[in-house]
Every structure is written in C-alpha cells, then in structure tokens.
Amino acid sequence: MSLQLNSIEFNFDKSSGTVDALNLRINKDYILPTPEFLSTKPRRLEQSCAAYAISETKGKSIYIKVNFKLPAAGPQEQTYQVRAMGGGILGMLPETIVTFQANTPSRTQFIELKNRRFKAIGKHDVRWEWSCRAALQENNGRYTWDIWKPLAQSNHRVFILLHPPAVPWTNGLNQTSNAWSELLEICCQIAGGCKDEASALKALTKSVNADYKLKYDIELGKGRYTLAFTQREFQLSKWITQVLQGKALTVLNNTYLPGTKEEYNEALIVNCEDCGLSLAIMAAVLGIPAETHFHFPFGYLHYVEPIGRGKCNDPFYYQAAGHTKVRKLRPAKGKDSARTFFQYHIYACHDSRYYDACMKEWLPAGARLALLLVWGLLSLITLGQASAFRERALGWLVSLTRNEYTKSVIDTSQEFEWTEAGYPSNVGHPVKINVIIHGI
C-alpha cells in the first residue's frame, strides 16, 4: 500500500494549550523537536513527548496534526480511511477519511482525541497501531472499502498536569522557561495519580525530603543550589542532574567535611533554601502555584529532624575541644551558649497551607502512637480519608495552617525563645519571594 504516515504533531499551536499540547523543551539547552513524530527520523520517547493540562483541556476538543504522504500520487483523486488502535491515556483515534486530490502527494489532517482520559497527574508511554484501507469506489458520498491493512506504529510519552505550568514557568514561544521535559519525567512520576494540588504538593514534599539521600549542612547551613540570597536564583540544571537523576557521584573532588565522621558527597548537602525553592519549582511545573516563603525572624526550634539528620533542636553541630574530627549535637534544652536559633527559614506555601521539605517534626513515641491509632480508627470509618493523622504521626510538615506549623516547629516556651522569634509584638511574617530559574 502506498499510503504513508509521515508525521504527528502534538504542539502545533505554539500560542495556546487549549486545542493542542503545551510548549515544552528538554532542558535549558535543547527544545523538543517538532513534529514530535517523523517517519524519516525516528525519535526516542524522551523526544516524542507531549504535555496536557487537565484544567485547560476539560470539556474542549483537543487535536493532533497528522501528515500523510502518497508517493504514488496519480492524476485521479485517491481516498483512504485511517484509524489508530491503542493510545493508552490518549485513547484510540476515530476512523478518519483522508482524501488526496489529483497529483497531490501530501495531506494534513487534524484528528480529535475523542477518547482521551485526562484525570490525574501522570507520565504515560503510549503506542498507536495505525492501519488504513483504500476506497475502491464512491457512490454519492458512500464508499466501498478494501480490507484494513497495517500502516505504521508510533510511540509517545505523555505528561498530564493539573494546570498549565505556573510562575516561574511560562508557555511562551521558545522560552527557556517553557516546562522542561527532564523535570516533568520526575515530577509526574512522583505525583502520579494525584488529582488535586494539595495531594501533589504532599507527594513532592515527602520525595524531596526522603528519596534522594540529602543531608542538612550542619556546619554552616549553606545552600548548594541557590545562588543569590536576595533574588533566589536556583541552579535547576544541577539539581536535576545531581539530585533528581542521581548523578551526584559523578561530581569529582567535592567532599563535605573530608576526614571527619560527617564526610559526605558535597552535591547532596543542602539547606532550607535548596529544599524550599526546589519544591516550589517542581510544584509549579505541574501547574501548582506554590509560593516560596522567607520567614524572618524564625527563632529556636522544637525537636525536629532536619533533612537526613536525627532528632535535635539545633541542627548545627559543634566541634568538641581537642577533637578536630568529631561533631556533636548541641545541648537540647535551656539557654546555653552553644545552642543557636534559626535567623530565617524558607519553605513552600499554597492556599494558606505550609509545606516544609527541609525538616520533619519529631514526636515522642506515645504521641506518635496515639496519632496512628486515631488514623487507623478514622480510616475504618471514613474509608481511608484520614491521612492527615498518619502524616502528623510520621512528622511530615505538609498542608499545615500557619498556627499548626509554627507550634510544631518553633519553640517559644521560655522568654528568651519567644523573644528571638519576635514575640509578642514583632511576629515574623512569611514573605513571598520570587524564584528565578538559573540554568547552570
């Protein structure tokens, strides 16, 4: 059969994401090739990908732009019927009539994704099995068809987001701030199955805190991926490569506290800026407008578990006299000259709820057990809709009100403690800061 599937374009309207796919690029250096499928130039799944926002496509007609070729175009009109089975989340494609005018070797058709199923965040690898059949004759618009014959196979990667990417991402034409597929690969997997913003933010917060072997900088509290203190320029390319893609071990001659008991890979040492900004950027690429909050003054801590560390109320270690290779926790109670406080702290906020990927709350065994029992009982009654109690029992600082968050983290039980936290008159208010993607 002479008919050929030449190309498939998901993002054919670069000015909009309401009738087609969103604008994407691979990373700061490379844009995604278009058309996303080209028969003459096979592409990897990472290149043949598309992203759709649930909110933008709901109730709308969404199309793909498909080009067919007829190398043996003759002097008479030729008609075919084309279909594609499979398609996963994109669904099978309806039977479509493709008519070539006389001596016309190319025909472009817009085919609607009538059977798509965009319901939750996700990363999906899909395959279409294309087939076609030729019209043998036509009588008053009614065709007599030949049998169906295989035409082609196309494979694609599809990202489903809640909304179009939020600030600092944009959907402008050929912008370095278009959503990066490298980041979507990871974020859509972490938050896969989430149908609302809160559950997606919870999943991202827990992942940043627990999945990448990150450790808090107990010496200086210094960030490794945040550049400017005031503008919050975040080195996203390094974060993706070294942390999210797990290539930190490729960083040579880069060791944290070498020769001590705390010796570690420098690329995996972070602070609250790294955790807070990365969380906001990862949420935003899924369409969740999470703000980054700079909380100053912050104050002394209750018992917490800084990322990758154990129980303490001061994450900064001190060096015991005469022991250059020993780090010990500072005293845990009272006003001691060795105990320090947080001058500031950074975390994410969305819909007046706080999400902190830099630390977890530490709870005594009794309190933890009580929360777990409440969670178990309510889960039976509410069919599993009481996850907040389990999250609190496990110390996750997710989806908390301001009062819940500050009571969980900031210690104001003694006068010197609430004074440092700005009480009673100068309570530290979280201040929204902008995040700048720095593609280093």
C-alpha positions as CSV (number, residue, x, y, z in Angstrom):
1,M,0.0,0.0,0.0
2,S,1.4,3.4,-1.0
3,L,-0.1,5.5,1.8
4,Q,2.5,6.5,4.5
5,L,2.2,8.1,7.9
6,N,4.7,10.9,7.7
7,S,4.4,13.0,10.9
8,I,2.4,13.6,14.0
9,E,2.5,17.0,15.7
10,F,1.0,17.4,19.2
11,N,2.0,21.0,19.8
12,F,1.0,22.6,16.5
13,D,-0.4,25.9,18.0
14,K,2.5,27.4,19.9
15,S,0.4,30.3,21.2
16,S,-2.1,28.1,23.1
17,G,-2.6,24.9,25.1
18,T,-6.4,24.7,24.8
19,V,-6.6,22.8,21.5
20,D,-3.3,21.0,21.5
21,A,-0.3,20.2,23.7
22,L,1.7,22.7,25.8
23,N,5.0,24.2,24.8
24,L,7.9,22.0,26.1
25,R,11.7,21.9,25.9
26,I,14.0,19.2,27.1
27,N,16.1,21.4,29.3
28,K,17.7,24.8,29.3
29,D,19.8,24.0,26.3
30,Y,17.5,22.0,24.0
31,I,14.0,22.4,22.7
32,L,11.9,19.4,21.8
33,P,12.0,18.6,18.0
34,T,8.8,19.1,16.1
35,P,6.9,17.4,14.7
36,E,7.2,15.1,17.7
37,F,6.9,12.1,15.4
38,L,8.6,11.9,12.0
39,S,8.8,8.7,10.0
40,T,12.0,9.7,8.3
41,K,13.8,10.5,11.6
42,P,13.0,8.0,14.4
43,R,12.9,9.7,17.8
44,R,13.3,8.4,21.3
45,L,10.4,8.5,23.7
46,E,12.1,11.5,25.5
47,Q,11.9,13.4,22.2
48,S,8.4,12.3,21.1
49,C,6.5,13.6,24.0
50,A,3.7,16.0,24.8
51,A,2.1,17.6,27.9
52,Y,-1.5,18.5,28.6
53,A,-3.2,20.4,31.4
54,I,-6.4,18.9,32.8
55,S,-7.9,22.3,33.6
56,E,-7.2,23.7,30.1
57,T,-8.5,20.7,28.2
58,K,-11.6,19.7,30.2
59,G,-14.7,19.9,28.0
60,K,-12.7,21.0,25.0
61,S,-11.9,19.4,21.7
62,I,-8.2,18.5,21.5
63,Y,-6.5,17.6,18.3
64,I,-3.3,16.2,16.9
65,K,-1.9,17.3,13.5
66,V,-1.1,14.3,11.3
67,N,0.5,14.4,7.9
68,F,0.1,11.5,5.4
69,K,2.1,11.0,2.2
70,L,1.2,9.3,-1.1
71,P,4.4,8.8,-3.0
72,A,2.5,7.3,-5.9
73,A,0.0,10.2,-6.3
74,G,-1.7,9.9,-9.7
75,P,-3.9,12.1,-11.9
76,Q,-7.0,11.0,-10.0
77,E,-8.3,11.7,-6.5
78,Q,-7.5,8.9,-4.0
79,T,-9.3,8.3,-0.7
80,Y,-8.3,6.3,2.3
81,Q,-9.7,5.6,5.8
82,V,-7.2,5.7,8.6
83,R,-7.5,4.6,12.3
84,A,-5.2,4.1,15.2
85,M,-5.8,1.5,17.9
86,G,-4.4,1.6,21.5
87,G,-3.1,5.0,22.5
88,G,-3.3,4.5,26.3
89,I,-4.3,7.7,28.0
90,L,-4.8,9.4,24.6
91,G,-7.2,6.8,23.5
92,M,-7.8,5.2,20.2
93,L,-8.2,7.5,17.2
94,P,-11.5,7.6,15.4
95,E,-11.8,6.4,11.8
96,T,-10.8,9.3,9.6
97,I,-11.2,9.8,5.9
98,V,-8.1,11.2,4.1
99,T,-8.6,12.3,0.6
100,F,-5.7,13.2,-1.8
101,Q,-6.5,15.5,-4.7
102,A,-5.1,14.6,-8.1
103,N,-1.3,14.8,-8.3
104,T,-1.1,15.8,-4.6
105,P,1.4,13.7,-2.6
106,S,0.7,15.1,0.8
107,R,-2.3,15.6,3.0
108,T,-2.6,17.0,6.6
109,Q,-5.4,16.0,8.8
110,F,-6.5,17.3,12.3
111,I,-7.7,14.3,14.3
112,E,-9.5,14.8,17.6
113,L,-8.5,13.0,20.7
114,K,-12.1,12.0,21.5
115,N,-11.2,9.0,23.7
116,R,-8.6,10.7,25.9
117,R,-8.7,10.2,29.7
118,F,-7.0,13.1,31.5
119,K,-8.0,12.7,35.1
120,A,-4.8,12.8,37.2
121,I,-1.1,13.8,37.1
122,G,0.9,11.2,35.4
123,K,3.6,10.1,33.0
124,H,2.4,7.7,30.3
125,D,4.1,5.8,27.5
126,V,1.6,5.2,24.8
127,R,1.5,3.4,21.4
128,W,-0.7,3.7,18.5
129,E,-1.1,0.9,15.9
130,W,-2.1,2.7,12.7
131,S,-4.0,0.9,9.9
132,C,-5.7,2.1,6.7
133,R,-7.8,0.9,3.9
134,A,-8.3,2.3,0.4
135,A,-11.6,3.3,-1.1
136,L,-12.4,1.1,-4.1
137,Q,-15.2,3.2,-5.4
138,E,-17.5,6.0,-4.3
139,N,-21.2,6.5,-4.9
140,N,-22.9,9.7,-3.7
141,G,-20.5,10.0,-0.8
142,R,-20.7,6.3,0.2
143,Y,-17.5,4.3,-0.2
144,T,-16.8,0.7,-0.9
145,W,-13.6,-0.1,1.1
146,D,-10.7,-2.6,0.7
147,I,-9.7,-4.5,3.8
148,W,-7.8,-2.9,6.7
149,K,-4.0,-3.1,6.4
150,P,-1.2,-2.2,8.8
151,L,0.2,1.3,8.2
152,A,2.6,2.2,11.0
153,Q,3.4,2.2,14.7
154,S,4.1,5.3,16.7
155,N,5.3,5.6,20.3
156,H,5.0,8.7,22.5
157,R,5.4,9.9,26.1
158,V,2.6,11.9,27.5
159,F,2.7,14.1,30.7
160,I,-0.6,15.1,32.3
161,L,-0.5,18.2,34.5
162,L,-3.2,19.7,36.7
163,H,-2.9,23.2,35.2
164,P,-0.5,24.9,32.7
165,P,2.9,25.4,34.4
166,A,2.9,28.3,36.8
167,V,5.5,31.0,37.6
168,P,8.4,30.9,37.1
169,W,7.4,28.7,34.1
170,T,5.7,30.2,31.1
171,N,4.0,28.9,27.9
172,G,5.5,31.5,25.6
173,L,7.1,30.6,22.3
174,N,10.6,29.1,22.5
175,Q,11.3,30.3,26.1
176,T,13.9,28.7,28.3
177,S,11.2,29.0,30.9
178,N,8.9,26.6,29.0
179,A,8.4,23.5,31.0
180,W,11.3,21.1,30.9
181,S,10.5,17.5,30.0
182,E,13.5,16.4,32.0
183,L,11.8,17.7,35.1
184,L,8.3,16.5,34.1
185,E,9.8,13.0,33.8
186,I,10.4,13.0,37.5
187,C,7.6,15.2,38.9
188,C,4.9,13.4,37.0
189,Q,6.1,10.2,38.4
190,I,6.4,11.4,42.0
191,A,2.9,12.9,42.0
192,G,1.4,10.3,39.6
193,G,-2.2,9.6,40.4
194,C,-2.8,12.9,42.3
195,K,-6.0,14.7,41.3
196,D,-5.6,17.8,43.4
197,E,-2.9,20.4,44.3
198,A,-2.7,19.5,48.0
199,S,-2.0,15.8,47.4
200,A,0.5,16.5,44.7
201,L,2.4,19.0,47.0
202,K,2.4,16.5,49.8
203,A,4.0,13.9,47.5
204,L,6.6,16.3,46.2
205,T,7.5,17.4,49.8
206,K,7.9,13.9,51.0
207,S,10.0,13.0,48.0
208,V,12.5,15.9,48.3
209,N,12.9,15.1,52.0
210,A,13.3,11.3,51.8
211,D,14.1,10.0,48.3
212,Y,17.5,11.5,47.4
213,K,19.8,10.9,50.4
214,L,20.1,14.6,51.0
215,K,21.6,15.9,54.3
216,Y,21.4,19.2,56.0
217,D,24.5,21.3,56.2
218,I,25.2,21.0,60.0
219,E,28.3,23.2,59.8
220,L,27.2,26.4,58.0
221,G,23.6,25.8,57.0
222,K,24.7,26.8,53.5
223,G,22.8,26.0,50.2
224,R,24.4,24.3,47.3
225,Y,21.9,25.1,44.6
226,T,20.7,28.6,45.5
227,L,22.8,31.4,44.1
228,A,21.6,34.9,45.1
229,F,20.5,35.4,48.6
230,T,18.0,38.2,47.8
231,Q,16.7,37.1,44.3
232,R,16.8,33.3,45.0
233,E,18.3,32.2,41.7
234,F,18.1,28.4,41.7
235,Q,20.5,26.2,39.7
236,L,17.9,23.9,38.3
237,S,20.0,22.0,35.8
238,K,22.4,21.0,38.6
239,W,19.6,20.0,40.8
240,I,18.0,17.8,38.2
241,T,21.3,16.1,37.2
242,Q,23.0,15.7,40.5
243,V,20.0,15.1,42.8
244,L,16.8,14.1,40.9
245,Q,18.7,12.0,38.3
246,G,21.0,10.6,40.9
247,K,24.3,11.6,39.3
248,A,25.8,13.2,42.3
249,L,28.5,10.5,42.4
250,T,29.9,11.9,39.2
251,V,30.9,15.1,41.0
252,L,34.7,14.8,41.5
253,N,36.9,16.3,44.2
254,N,33.8,17.5,46.0
255,T,33.6,16.2,49.6
256,Y,31.8,17.7,52.6
257,L,33.9,17.8,55.8
258,P,36.5,15.4,54.5
259,G,38.3,13.3,57.1
260,T,35.5,13.6,59.7
261,K,32.7,11.3,60.7
262,E,30.4,13.6,58.7
263,E,32.3,13.1,55.4
264,Y,29.7,13.1,52.6
265,N,29.2,13.9,49.0
266,E,29.1,17.7,48.7
267,A,26.4,17.6,46.0
268,L,24.0,16.0,48.5
269,I,24.4,18.6,51.2
270,V,21.5,21.2,51.3
271,N,19.8,23.8,53.4
272,C,16.3,25.2,53.6
273,E,16.7,27.4,50.5
274,D,17.6,24.4,48.3
275,C,14.6,22.4,49.7
276,G,12.1,25.2,49.6
277,L,13.0,26.6,46.1
278,S,13.2,23.2,44.5
279,L,9.8,22.2,45.9
280,A,8.2,25.4,44.6
281,I,9.7,24.9,41.1
282,M,8.7,21.2,41.0
283,A,5.2,22.1,42.0
284,A,4.9,24.9,39.5
285,V,5.9,22.8,36.6
286,L,2.8,20.6,37.4
287,G,0.7,23.8,37.3
288,I,0.6,24.3,41.1
289,P,1.3,28.0,42.0
290,A,3.2,27.3,45.2
291,E,4.8,30.4,46.8
292,T,8.2,30.4,48.4
293,H,8.1,32.0,51.8
294,F,11.0,33.6,53.6
295,H,10.2,33.5,57.3
296,F,12.2,36.1,59.4
297,P,12.8,36.1,62.3
298,F,12.3,32.4,62.9
299,G,13.6,31.5,66.3
300,Y,14.6,28.5,68.4
301,L,13.4,25.0,67.3
302,H,11.4,22.3,69.0
303,Y,12.7,18.8,68.5
304,V,12.9,18.3,64.7
305,E,14.6,16.1,62.2
306,P,16.5,18.2,59.7
307,I,16.7,16.5,56.3
308,G,18.9,13.5,56.5
309,R,19.6,14.1,60.2
310,G,18.4,12.8,63.5
311,K,16.5,14.4,66.4
312,C,17.7,17.7,67.6
313,N,16.5,21.2,68.4
314,D,19.6,22.8,66.9
315,P,20.9,21.3,63.6
316,F,24.3,23.0,63.9
317,Y,26.9,20.8,65.4
318,Y,29.9,22.0,67.4
319,Q,33.5,20.7,67.4
320,A,34.5,19.4,70.9
321,A,37.8,20.9,72.1
322,G,40.7,18.9,71.0
323,H,38.7,16.6,68.7
324,T,39.0,18.0,65.2
325,K,37.3,15.1,63.6
326,V,34.2,14.9,65.9
327,R,30.9,16.6,65.5
328,K,28.4,16.5,68.3
329,L,24.8,17.8,68.7
330,R,24.5,21.0,70.7
331,P,22.7,20.8,74.1
332,A,19.0,20.1,73.6
333,K,17.5,22.2,76.5
334,G,17.8,25.5,78.1
335,K,19.5,28.7,77.2
336,D,23.1,27.5,76.6
337,S,25.8,29.5,74.9
338,A,26.2,26.6,72.4
339,R,22.5,26.5,71.4
340,T,21.7,28.6,68.4
341,F,18.5,29.7,66.7
342,F,17.3,30.0,63.1
343,Q,17.5,33.6,61.9
344,Y,15.3,32.7,59.0
345,H,13.7,29.7,57.3
346,I,12.4,29.0,53.8
347,Y,9.5,26.7,52.8
348,A,6.6,26.5,50.4
349,C,3.1,27.7,50.8
350,H,0.0,27.1,48.8
351,D,-3.6,28.1,49.6
352,S,-2.5,29.3,53.1
353,R,-1.0,25.9,53.9
354,Y,2.6,25.3,54.6
355,Y,4.9,22.5,53.2
356,D,8.4,22.1,54.5
357,A,10.7,19.7,52.7
358,C,13.8,20.7,54.8
359,M,12.7,19.1,58.1
360,K,10.2,16.8,59.9
361,E,8.7,17.2,63.3
362,W,10.0,14.9,66.0
363,L,7.3,13.3,68.2
364,P,7.6,11.2,71.3
365,A,6.7,7.5,70.8
366,G,3.5,8.0,72.9
367,A,2.2,10.9,70.8
368,R,3.1,9.2,67.6
369,L,1.3,6.0,68.6
370,A,-1.8,8.0,69.6
371,L,-2.0,9.7,66.3
372,L,-1.5,6.4,64.5
373,L,-4.4,4.9,66.5
374,V,-6.6,7.8,65.6
375,W,-5.7,7.5,62.0
376,G,-6.4,3.7,62.0
377,L,-9.8,4.2,63.6
378,L,-10.9,7.1,61.4
379,S,-9.6,5.3,58.3
380,L,-12.0,2.4,59.0
381,I,-14.9,4.9,59.5
382,T,-14.0,7.2,56.5
383,L,-12.6,4.5,54.1
384,G,-9.1,5.8,54.3
385,Q,-9.8,9.6,54.3
386,A,-7.9,10.4,57.5
387,S,-4.4,10.5,56.2
388,A,-3.6,13.8,58.0
389,F,-3.2,11.9,61.3
390,R,-0.8,9.5,59.8
391,E,1.2,12.3,58.3
392,R,1.4,14.1,61.6
393,A,2.4,10.9,63.3
394,L,5.3,10.4,60.9
395,G,6.4,14.0,61.3
396,W,5.6,15.3,57.9
397,L,5.2,19.1,57.8
398,V,2.6,19.2,55.0
399,S,-0.7,21.0,54.4
400,L,-0.4,22.8,57.8
401,T,-2.0,26.1,58.8
402,R,0.3,28.8,60.0
403,N,-0.5,28.2,63.6
404,E,-0.1,24.4,63.2
405,Y,3.2,24.9,61.5
406,T,4.7,27.3,64.0
407,K,3.5,25.4,67.0
408,S,5.1,22.2,65.6
409,V,8.5,23.8,64.8
410,I,9.2,26.9,66.7
411,D,9.9,26.7,70.5
412,T,8.5,29.7,72.4
413,S,8.2,28.0,75.8
414,Q,10.7,30.3,77.5
415,E,11.1,34.0,77.4
416,F,14.4,34.1,75.6
417,E,13.0,31.8,73.0
418,W,9.9,33.8,72.1
419,T,11.9,37.0,72.2
420,E,14.2,35.6,69.5
421,A,11.1,34.6,67.4
422,G,9.9,38.1,67.6
423,Y,7.1,37.6,70.1
424,P,4.9,39.2,71.3
425,S,4.9,42.3,69.1
426,N,7.2,41.5,66.1
427,V,6.0,38.1,64.9
428,G,7.9,37.0,61.9
429,H,5.6,37.0,58.9
430,P,6.3,34.8,55.9
431,V,7.3,37.0,52.9
432,K,6.7,35.7,49.4
433,I,9.8,35.7,47.3
434,N,10.3,35.1,43.6
435,V,12.1,32.2,42.2
436,I,14.5,32.6,39.3
437,I,15.5,29.6,37.3
438,H,19.2,29.7,36.7
439,G,20.1,27.0,34.2
440,I,23.5,26.1,35.4
